Amino acid sequence: MIKFKNNEHKIIILIMAFFLLIYCTISIVNHYYFRTYSLDLGLHNHAMYDYRNFRLNYSLLLMPLFNTRNQLSDHFDLMVVILSPLSFLFGSYTLLLVQIAAVIFGGLGVYKYFKSKCLPNSNIPIFALIHFYSIWGIYSALSFDYHSNVIGAMLVPWYLYFFSKKNIRLTIVFFMLIIMCKEIMGLWLFFINLGLLIQDRKDKVLVKRSITFSIVSLLYFYIMISFIIPALSPSGNNYIHFSFDVLGKTPKEAILTILTRFQYVFTLLFESNNPNPNSFAIKTELHLYILLAGGFALFLKPQYLIMLISIYAQKLYNSDPCKWGLNYHYSIEFVPIITFALFTWVIENDNIINKVKYAIILNIIAFASTMASLDHRYSFYYDRTRASFFDQRHYTQHFDVKLMHKILNNIPSNAKISASSALVPHLSFRDTIYTFPTRINADLILIIKTRSSTFPQTQKEFEGSLKNIKNDTLNYSKIYDNNELLIYQNKKYLNTINFTN
């Protein structure tokens, strides 16, 4: 599939190795230092455990935030099913490693696409590769656990490449892989194909294909959220991720608002509807960093702006301000589209005399803005220690990490566990796992006492739960209290835990 000439392949390998190292220092280091959590890595790890044992995943890790237990009724994510056998080899790091590999693979798709569009000796494809790897959305996504929409976004460059090459078989393969990542990817693919329809409007073959793929993807999305996902929910819930109160309580109300209140809908792209004054700068910050990453090219190549309609909408109209800004995995879809828009404009703009110098400047701005975004953000709940790979605090923890791993390795794999959120991803390969304070007949309860995530509780609620378990001497006894870790054992659980090996 990939062919290189002369020494260009060495340059590509060096670039990929450089960014691979950075990505590993974010994602892998976070997991090792217990900065991954029950939602979402713990949930996905537990799902992999069930899938590799040929059963659906039913887990209380989704409670109490969502009134559902089936992982597929949260998001219809078949990618975790496909990847689950790899967990025999890589354990709790499996999905993080796959996610990093997907980003590297996605960059290769960017390079391959622009290699096919440029003259043989052009360096523009290399700069497009670097630009792709430099955008903040990748760093934000890798700093927060694992999410299959990251995999889907990284497959988009290959979908665009094979579509442009009229390779129908591989176009279908990547279309299917993307759509299997999450139900919401179907909606995104609808707009991606609308953009392709405009871009390739003079090619009858590609026009027919873009129309076909757009219809299939939209139909898939509708069937998933209207029938399949509700049917998989034990209580028959509606789609739990429709959270757009500013537009309406239902999808029909939201569509009506969009069609009849254009000025109101447009202003919501920039203005906060949340009473918290700290939320007022978040949307502005997002738009600024999109422009700095090269997003101005979206207006110069509007077919790519069309590809982002659903992404802008699901972010900026959401009721949760956490989804508006730069944090987490909610911006990953911008990454491939911005790079494609920017470098399509560069290679097609004859007024740019020295395109290499121009590309260098654009890359410097993109990478510098990403580094700035890792240093400071207005976005809610930004934790610099998780994302800033150049910060010494990223490589430290307030307890002895080696000792913590040693203790966890001695926990029996058949024990029913209730654990602090930061411990859950490391303990998820078992039949029963809860996020503390949920502890239904738990054999062992493992709690990080201080300076850790108390999710899903507030600090005050967490302290109350600690007091409750301490006072529950009828059912539980404390068997370990060291290195910020408390372990309580159910008195009916007769196994002996060895903490010295």
Residue pairs with C-beta under 8 A, 6 or more apart in sequence:
1 112
2 108
2 112
4 12
5 120
8 126
11 126
12 108
12 111
12 126
12 129
15 126
15 129
15 130
15 133
16 104
16 107
16 108
19 103
19 104
19 107
19 133
20 100
20 104
22 389
23 100
23 103
23 104
23 138
23 142
24 100
25 389
25 394
26 139
26 142
26 143
26 386
26 387
26 389
26 394
27 96
27 99
27 100
27 142
27 143
28 93
28 96
28 97
28 100
29 389
29 394
29 395
30 36
30 143
30 386
30 394
31 41
31 92
31 93
31 96
31 425
32 401
32 405
33 394
33 395
33 396
33 397
33 401
34 397
34 401
34 404
34 422
34 423
34 426
34 448
34 452
35 383
35 385
35 386
35 422
36 42
36 96
36 145
36 422
36 425
37 145
37 421
37 422
37 424
37 425
37 453
37 455
38 61
38 419
38 421
38 424
38 425
38 435
38 455
39 61
39 62
39 65
39 145
39 421
39 435
39 455
40 145
40 146
40 147
41 92
41 95
41 96
41 145
41 146
41 425
42 61
42 421
42 424
42 425
42 428
42 433
42 435
43 59
43 61
43 62
43 71
43 74
43 428
44 71
44 80
44 95
44 145
44 146
45 87
45 92
45 94
45 95
45 425
45 428
45 429
46 57
46 59
46 61
46 71
46 428
46 429
46 430
46 433
47 57
47 59
47 71
47 80
47 81
47 84
48 80
48 83
48 84
48 87
48 94
48 95
48 429
49 84
49 87
49 428
49 429
49 430
50 56
50 57
50 58
50 59
51 57
51 80
51 81
51 84
52 84
52 85
52 87
52 88
56 70
56 71
56 72
57 70
57 71
57 72
58 69
58 70
58 234
59 69
59 71
59 433
60 69
60 434
60 435
60 438
60 440
61 424
61 433
61 434
61 435
62 68
62 69
62 71
62 74
63 69
63 438
64 438
64 456
65 456
66 74
66 240
67 233
67 235
67 237
67 240
68 74
68 233
68 234
68 235
68 237
68 240
69 234
70 232
70 233
70 234
71 77
71 80
72 229
72 232
73 229
73 230
73 232
73 233
73 234
73 237
73 240
74 240
75 148
75 182
75 183
75 184
75 241
76 182
76 183
76 224
76 228
76 229
76 232
77 148
77 180
77 181
77 182
78 180
78 181
79 148
79 151
79 152
79 177
79 180
79 181
80 95
80 148
82 180
83 94
83 95
83 98
86 94
86 98
87 94
87 429
90 97
91 429
92 425
92 426
92 428
92 429
95 146
96 145
96 146
98 146
98 151
99 141
99 142
99 146
99 147
99 150
99 151
100 142
102 150
102 151
102 154
102 155
103 133
103 138
103 142
103 150
103 154
105 154
105 158
106 132
106 153
106 154
106 155
106 156
106 157
106 158
106 336
107 129
107 132
107 133
107 157
108 129
109 154
109 155
109 156
109 157
109 158
109 160
109 161
110 125
110 128
110 129
110 132
110 157
110 336
110 339
110 340
111 125
111 126
111 128
111 129
112 125
112 157
112 158
112 161
113 125
113 128
113 157
113 160
113 161
113 164
113 340
114 124
114 125
114 128
114 343
114 347
115 125
116 161
116 164
116 165
117 344
117 347
118 124
118 125
118 347
122 347
123 356
123 359
124 343
124 346
124 347
124 355
124 356
124 359
127 343
127 356
127 359
127 360
127 362
127 363
128 339
128 343
128 359
130 363
130 367
131 294
131 339
131 342
131 343
131 359
131 362
131 363
131 366
132 157
132 335
132 336
132 339
134 363
134 366
134 367
134 370
135 293
135 334
135 335
135 338
135 339
135 366
135 370
136 289
136 293
136 326
136 331
136 369
136 370
136 373
136 374
137 326
137 331
137 332
137 333
137 334
137 335
138 332
138 335
139 370
139 373
139 374
139 387
140 326
140 327
140 328
140 329
140 330
140 331
140 332
140 373
140 387
141 147
141 150
141 328
141 329
141 331
141 332
142 150
143 328
143 383
143 386
143 387
144 327
144 328
144 329
144 386
145 425
147 329
147 332
148 181
148 182
149 181
149 182
149 184
149 185
149 329
149 332
149 333
150 329
150 332
151 181
152 177
152 178
152 179
152 181
152 182
152 185
152 188
153 332
153 333
153 335
153 336
154 336
155 174
155 177
155 178
155 181
156 178
156 192
156 333
156 336
156 337
157 336
157 340
158 170
158 174
159 171
159 174
159 175
159 178
159 192
160 192
160 196
160 336
160 340
162 170
162 171
162 174
163 171
163 196
163 206
163 209
163 210
164 200
166 205
166 206
168 209
171 209
171 213
175 189
175 213
175 216
175 217
178 185
178 189
179 185
179 186
179 189
179 217
179 220
183 220
183 221
183 224
183 225
183 228
183 229
184 221
184 241
184 310
184 314
186 217
186 218
186 220
186 221
186 224
187 217
187 218
187 221
187 310
188 307
188 310
188 311
188 333
189 213
189 214
189 217
190 214
190 217
190 218
190 221
190 310
191 306
191 307
191 308
191 309
191 310
192 307
193 210
193 211
193 213
193 214
193 217
194 210
194 214
194 306
194 307
195 303
195 304
195 305
195 306
195 307
196 206
196 210
196 303
197 207
197 210
197 211
197 214
198 302
198 303
198 306
199 303
200 206
200 207
200 210
201 207
225 239
225 242
226 239
229 239
230 236
230 237
230 238
230 239
233 240
242 250
242 251
243 318
243 319
243 320
244 254
244 317
244 318
244 319
245 319
246 268
246 273
246 317
246 319
247 253
247 254
247 257
247 258
247 265
247 317
248 254
248 255
248 256
248 257
254 317
257 264
257 265
258 265
265 317
268 316
268 317
269 283
269 312
269 316
270 283
270 284
270 287
271 280
271 283
272 279
272 280
272 282
272 283
272 321
272 324
274 321
276 321
278 378
278 380
279 321
279 324
279 380
281 378
282 321
282 324
282 325
282 378
282 379
282 380
283 316
283 324
283 325
285 325
285 326
285 377
285 378
285 379
286 315
286 316
286 324
286 325
286 326
286 331
289 326
289 369
289 373
290 298
290 334
290 338
292 365
292 366
292 369
293 334
293 338
293 366
293 369
293 370
294 338
294 339
294 341
294 342
294 362
294 365
294 366
295 334
295 338
295 341
295 342
297 304
297 338
297 341
297 342
297 344
297 345
298 304
298 305
298 308
298 337
298 338
298 341
299 305
300 341
300 345
301 341
301 344
301 345
304 337
304 338
304 340
304 341
304 344
305 341
307 337
308 333
308 334
308 337
311 333
311 334
311 337
314 323
315 323
315 324
315 330
315 331
316 324
318 324
321 380
322 328
322 330
322 379
322 380
322 381
323 330
324 379
325 377
325 378
325 379
325 380
326 373
326 377
326 379
326 382
327 377
327 379
327 380
327 381
327 382
342 362
343 359
346 352
346 355
346 358
346 359
346 362
347 355
352 358
371 390
374 384
374 387
374 388
374 389
374 390
375 384
375 388
376 384
384 391
384 393
385 391
385 393
385 394
386 394
387 394
388 394
398 450
398 451
398 484
399 448
399 483
399 484
399 485
400 483
403 482
403 483
404 483
404 485
405 426
407 480
407 483
407 485
407 487
407 499
408 423
408 426
408 427
408 446
410 497
410 498
410 499
410 501
411 417
411 427
411 444
411 446
411 497
412 495
412 497
413 429
413 430
414 430
414 431
415 430
415 443
415 444
415 493
415 495
416 430
416 431
416 432
416 433
416 434
416 441
416 442
416 443
416 444
417 427
417 430
417 432
417 433
417 434
417 442
417 443
417 444
417 445
417 446
418 433
418 434
418 435
418 436
418 437
418 438
418 439
418 442
418 444
418 445
418 446
419 427
419 433
419 434
419 435
419 436
419 445
419 446
419 447
420 435
420 436
420 446
420 447
420 448
420 452
420 453
420 454
421 435
421 436
421 452
421 453
421 454
421 455
421 456
422 448
422 452
422 453
423 446
423 448
424 433
424 435
427 433
427 446
432 442
434 440
434 442
435 455
435 456
436 445
436 446
436 447
436 465
437 457
437 461
437 462
437 465
437 468
437 469
439 445
439 469
441 490
442 490
443 489
443 490
443 493
443 495
444 487
444 488
444 489
444 490
444 493
444 497
445 469
445 476
445 486
445 487
445 488
445 489
446 485
446 486
446 487
447 466
447 469
447 485
447 486
447 487
447 488
448 484
448 485
448 486
449 466
449 484
449 485
449 486
450 484
451 484
452 484
454 461
454 462
457 465
466 486
469 476
469 488
470 478
474 491
475 490
475 491
475 492
476 488
476 489
476 490
476 491
477 488
477 489
477 491
478 486
478 487
478 488
479 487
479 488
479 489
479 497
480 486
480 487
480 497
480 499
481 487
487 497
489 497
